[in-house]
Amino acid sequence: QVQLVESGGGSVQDGGWLRLSCRASGFTGGRYCMAWFRQAIGKEREGVARLVLGLPTKTYADSVKGRFIITQESDRNTLWLHMHSLRPDDSAMYYCAAVRAEVCDTFVPAAYQFWGQGTEVTVSS
């Protein structure tokens, strides 16, 4: 059974930084796509960044390009999200998600099969 466990959320000031991690277990054969999503109160869940474990290509939402970096430790099935120049509108619950790599071309939440419990990020002005 696939499990995703996030950590690293917290509270920072406007302009600050945080690093989130997601440790995956239970992956079976083949490549997996892993992504970060976020959901602010009263808003829909939105994709932030995604990649395929073991491959170099990364995709970012326009709202975080140049500020967030997604990285991986593919041998440990660990995903990171390095968040810089944080703004109050980045405040949200951040979720790690995974799906078979064959469908790693979308930020539609329903396309992702596995989800973590989330870690909260609060950016104050």
Salt bridges, closest charged atoms under 4 A:
GLU46 OE2 - ARG38 NE 2.62
ASP62 OD1 - LYS65 NZ 3.11
GLU73 OE1 - ARG76 NH1 3.00
ASP89 OD1 - ARG87 NE 3.20
ASP90 OD1 - ARG38 NH1 2.84
ASP90 OD2 - ARG67 NH1 2.70
